[in-house]
Amino acid sequence: MFEQPFGQVLSNEAGRFLQVNRTVCELLRMDAQVLLTRSIRDITHPADWSDNSALLHRLRHGGEAFTIVKRYLRGDGTIVWVQNYVSLLYDAAGGSTLNALIRPVLPETAGHQGMVLRSESSLH
């Protein structure tokens, strides 16, 4: 995985992390070895999970990439707001991996209700 100014996570279909880059580790204040024992659900704020789960279901079953602004739970117990662009990557055998590009955002950019959801089909 390349080092870049934004976070990148690869996870399996169940949401278990397969790879994380250094930016994600720094953002979440966790070691890569610890994150690789976790899943998307483990680090997503419980109040944001329902919407996130619905979008992940649409991605897995319809291939619909999405962008979400939500809260992550850091290793030290604090919360960080992030914007994720989530899509599927396919290998030569047709297997898929979830790919998330992550950047921190200020809470006030998250919208008046705290969460902004957008699917790629709504952008066209």
C-alpha positions in Angstrom: 0.0 0.0 0.0 1.3 3.4 -0.9 2.0 6.2 1.6 -0.1 9.2 0.8 -1.6 12.3 2.6 -4.9 10.5 3.1 -5.7 7.2 4.9 -6.4 4.0 3.0 -7.9 0.8 4.3 -8.5 -2.5 2.5 -10.9 -4.8 4.1 -12.6 -8.1 3.3 -16.3 -8.4 2.5 -17.1 -8.8 6.2 -15.3 -5.5 7.0 -12.2 -7.0 8.7 -9.1 -4.9 7.9 -6.6 -6.5 5.6 -4.2 -3.5 5.1 -4.0 0.0 6.6 -1.5 2.7 5.8 0.5 4.8 8.3 -1.9 7.8 7.9 -4.8 5.7 9.2 -2.7 4.5 12.1 -1.8 8.1 13.0 -5.4 9.3 12.6 -6.8 6.6 14.8 -3.9 6.5 17.2 -3.5 2.8 16.8 -0.8 0.4 15.7 -1.2 -1.3 12.4 -1.1 -4.7 14.2 -4.0 -3.6 16.4 -6.1 -2.3 13.5 -5.6 -5.6 11.6 -7.5 -7.3 14.4 -10.4 -4.9 14.0 -13.2 -4.2 11.5 -15.1 -1.2 10.1 -17.8 -1.7 12.7 -15.3 -1.8 15.6 -14.0 1.7 14.8 -17.2 3.4 13.6 -19.2 5.4 16.2 -22.2 3.3 17.2 -24.6 6.2 16.3 -23.2 6.2 12.7 -23.2 2.4 12.2 -26.8 1.9 10.9 -26.4 4.3 7.9 -22.9 3.0 7.2 -24.1 -0.6 7.3 -26.9 0.2 4.8 -24.4 1.8 2.4 -22.0 -1.1 2.7 -24.8 -3.5 1.9 -25.6 -1.5 -1.3 -22.0 -1.6 -2.2 -21.6 -5.3 -1.7 -24.8 -6.2 -3.5 -25.0 -3.5 -6.2 -21.4 -2.3 -6.6 -22.5 1.3 -5.7 -19.6 3.3 -4.4 -20.3 5.9 -1.8 -19.0 8.8 0.3 -19.8 9.1 3.9 -18.9 11.6 6.7 -18.9 9.9 10.0 -17.2 9.5 13.4 -14.4 7.0 14.1 -13.4 5.9 17.6 -9.7 6.4 18.2 -7.5 4.0 20.3 -7.4 6.6 23.1 -11.2 6.8 23.3 -11.6 10.2 21.5 -13.7 10.8 18.4 -12.5 12.0 15.0 -14.7 13.0 12.1 -13.7 11.6 8.8 -14.9 11.6 5.2 -14.6 8.2 3.5 -14.9 7.3 -0.2 -15.7 3.6 -0.3 -15.5 1.4 -3.4 -14.9 -2.2 -4.4 -11.6 -3.5 -5.9 -11.7 -6.7 -7.9 -8.8 -9.1 -8.4 -8.1 -11.2 -11.5 -10.1 -14.1 -10.1 -13.2 -11.9 -9.5 -12.8 -11.6 -5.8 -13.5 -8.3 -4.2 -12.0 -6.1 -1.5 -13.5 -3.0 0.1 -11.3 0.0 -0.4 -11.7 3.2 1.7 -9.9 6.4 1.2 -10.1 8.5 4.4 -9.5 12.1 5.3 -10.3 13.9 8.6 -12.9 16.7 8.5 -14.0 19.3 10.9 -17.2 18.5 12.8 -19.0 21.6 11.4 -18.5 20.3 7.8 -20.4 17.1 8.7 -23.8 18.8 8.2 -26.5 20.0 10.6 -27.5 16.4 11.5 -24.0 15.1 11.9 -23.8 12.8 8.9 -23.8 13.3 5.1 -24.4 10.3 2.9 -24.1 10.3 -0.9 -24.0 7.4 -3.3 -22.2 7.7 -6.6 -25.5 7.2 -8.6 -26.8 10.4 -7.0 -23.9 12.4 -8.4 -24.9 11.9 -12.0 
